[in-house]
Amino acid sequence: MAHKSGFVNIIGSPNVGKSTLMNQLVGERLSIITSKSQTTRHRITGIVNSDDYQIVFSDTPGVLDPNYKLHENMMGFVNSAMKDADIILFVTDIYETKVNHERTLERLKKTSIPVLVLLNKIDQGNQELLEEKIAHWKNELPNSNVFPISALEGFGLEPIWEFIHTTLPESPPYFDKEDLTDRPLRFFISEMIREKIFETYKKEIPYATQVVVDSYKEEEDIVRIMATIFVERNSQKGIIIGHQGKKIKHVGIKSRQLIEKFIEKKVFIELRVKVDENWRSNDRKLESFGY
């Protein structure tokens, strides 16, 4: 049997369950998940290998009309994912009435790339609503297949796998068969810290933060991590630290627990907070942060 390889890229509006789906398909917790929209900022790759195929999944930021230079760069990841995909998994959910970004929908209508519309969160709706949404998306994207799923419960994923295996082009692998992702470990550690920031703070604060892992030192029985949380204003720095440092201590504890599960080793983590004014609109800073 000829070897198959290809890029299966996941796109959709913010908070429809793209990252949950990505983690289910890859079988690893690579994308961070929170209840807040726009949590994912990068294009995150997860690789699934077997003897006769390699599937390169990509999770992408939610499509949106940019308010910051950061948002423009996030949409750049989405645009690149739409260009190099062999298969597009367009994720929506039972609550969405129209795509958050009209131009993305128009591109989906015109693309020659195979598109699967994945109607997520069906465990939260009834049969009448489900049928209504399926009919809606069949009308919007008549050249695609619509599959109802629950990414959280892992329901309805089998038809996705069947479609991918059938549709993938014949090709040698793009990455080493032992690779799980093309991202370095420090990236995932910074994402885990950022996840706990999103869970801990309210309103605009999480969106104004960026995390950089300054050092990662692996000793015999412990990994020592130092990371910096960047914010845009001094007032935000005070909120991140919290009264008597309680808030940042909480983030450190929760981050450490998550990182220990990921690397399967005891972790000591030290977090610092620095102000970098308007980093979300600064090209040089965005580039240094990997955007």
Residue pairs with C-beta under 8 A, 6 or more apart in sequence:
1 52
2 52
2 170
3 52
3 53
3 54
3 170
3 171
3 172
3 173
4 52
4 53
4 54
4 165
4 168
4 169
4 170
4 171
5 53
5 54
5 55
5 56
5 168
5 169
5 171
5 172
5 173
5 174
6 55
6 56
6 86
6 87
6 167
6 168
6 169
6 171
7 56
7 58
7 81
7 84
7 85
7 86
7 87
7 174
8 55
8 56
8 57
8 58
8 85
8 86
8 87
8 88
8 89
8 164
9 57
9 58
9 60
9 81
9 82
9 84
9 85
9 87
9 88
9 89
10 18
10 21
10 22
10 57
10 58
10 59
10 60
10 81
10 89
10 91
11 18
11 60
11 63
11 78
11 81
11 82
11 88
11 89
11 90
11 91
11 104
12 18
12 62
12 63
12 90
12 91
12 92
12 99
13 62
13 63
13 64
13 92
13 96
13 99
13 100
13 101
14 37
14 38
14 39
14 61
14 62
14 63
14 64
14 100
15 35
15 36
15 37
15 38
15 39
15 62
16 62
16 91
16 92
16 93
16 96
16 120
16 121
17 91
17 93
17 120
17 121
17 151
17 152
18 31
18 40
18 59
18 60
18 62
18 91
19 31
19 32
19 33
19 39
19 40
19 59
20 31
20 33
20 151
20 152
21 89
21 91
21 118
21 120
21 149
21 151
22 30
22 31
22 44
22 46
22 57
22 59
23 29
23 30
23 31
23 33
23 46
24 151
24 154
24 157
25 46
25 48
25 57
25 157
25 160
26 46
26 47
26 48
26 57
26 180
27 48
28 46
28 180
29 262
30 44
30 46
30 59
30 180
30 181
30 183
30 188
31 40
31 44
31 46
31 59
31 191
32 39
32 40
32 191
32 192
32 194
32 195
32 198
33 39
33 195
34 195
34 198
34 199
36 198
36 206
37 62
38 61
38 62
38 64
38 74
38 207
39 194
39 195
39 198
40 59
40 60
40 61
40 62
41 61
41 70
41 74
41 291
42 61
42 74
42 77
42 187
42 290
42 291
43 58
43 59
43 60
43 61
43 77
43 78
43 80
43 81
44 58
44 59
44 60
44 181
44 183
44 191
45 56
45 57
45 58
45 181
45 182
45 183
46 56
46 57
46 58
46 59
46 180
46 181
47 54
47 55
47 56
47 57
47 175
47 179
47 180
47 181
47 182
48 54
48 55
48 57
49 55
49 173
49 177
49 178
49 179
53 165
53 168
54 173
54 174
54 175
54 177
55 164
55 168
56 174
56 175
58 81
58 85
60 77
60 78
60 81
61 74
61 75
61 77
61 78
62 100
63 75
63 78
63 99
63 100
63 101
63 104
64 71
64 74
64 75
64 100
64 101
65 71
65 101
66 72
66 74
66 75
68 280
68 281
69 280
69 281
69 282
69 283
69 286
70 280
70 281
70 286
70 291
73 286
73 291
74 291
75 101
78 104
82 88
82 104
82 107
82 111
82 113
85 113
86 113
86 114
86 167
86 168
86 169
87 113
87 114
87 115
87 116
87 163
87 164
87 167
87 168
88 108
88 111
88 113
88 114
88 115
88 116
89 116
89 118
89 160
90 108
90 115
90 116
90 117
90 118
90 141
90 144
91 118
91 120
91 151
92 99
92 117
92 118
92 119
92 120
92 133
92 137
93 119
93 120
93 121
94 119
94 120
94 121
94 122
94 124
94 125
94 129
94 130
94 133
95 121
98 105
99 105
105 140
108 115
108 141
108 144
109 140
109 141
114 144
114 163
114 167
115 141
115 143
115 144
115 145
116 144
116 145
116 146
116 147
116 160
116 163
117 137
117 141
117 144
117 145
117 146
117 147
118 147
118 149
118 151
118 160
119 130
119 133
119 134
119 137
119 146
119 147
119 148
119 149
120 149
120 150
120 151
121 150
121 151
121 152
122 130
122 148
122 149
122 150
122 155
122 156
123 150
123 152
123 153
123 155
125 133
130 148
134 146
134 148
137 144
137 146
138 146
145 163
147 156
147 159
147 160
148 156
149 155
149 156
149 157
149 160
150 156
151 157
175 182
181 188
185 216
185 263
186 213
186 216
187 290
188 262
189 213
189 216
189 225
189 227
189 259
189 262
190 211
190 212
190 213
190 227
191 211
192 255
192 258
192 259
192 262
193 211
193 227
193 229
193 251
193 255
193 271
194 206
194 209
194 210
194 211
195 258
196 251
196 254
196 255
196 258
197 205
197 206
197 209
197 211
197 229
197 240
197 251
198 206
199 254
200 247
200 250
200 251
200 254
201 239
201 240
201 247
205 231
205 236
205 239
205 240
208 231
208 232
208 233
208 236
208 280
209 229
209 230
209 231
209 236
209 240
210 229
210 230
210 276
210 279
210 289
211 227
211 228
211 229
211 230
212 227
212 228
212 230
212 289
213 225
213 226
213 227
214 226
214 227
214 228
215 224
215 225
215 226
216 223
216 224
216 225
217 223
217 224
217 225
218 265
221 266
222 265
222 266
222 267
222 268
223 259
223 263
223 265
223 266
223 267
223 268
224 267
224 268
224 269
224 270
225 259
225 267
225 268
225 269
225 270
226 269
226 270
226 272
227 269
227 270
227 271
227 272
228 271
228 272
228 273
228 274
229 240
229 248
229 271
229 272
229 273
229 274
230 273
230 274
230 275
230 276
230 279
231 237
231 240
231 273
231 274
231 275
231 276
232 275
232 276
232 277
232 278
232 279
232 280
233 275
233 277
234 275
236 275
237 273
237 274
237 275
239 247
240 247
240 248
240 251
240 273
241 247
241 248
241 273
242 248
242 249
242 250
248 271
248 273
251 271
252 269
252 270
252 271
255 269
255 271
256 267
256 268
256 269
259 267
259 269
260 266
260 267
276 285
279 285
279 286
279 289
280 286
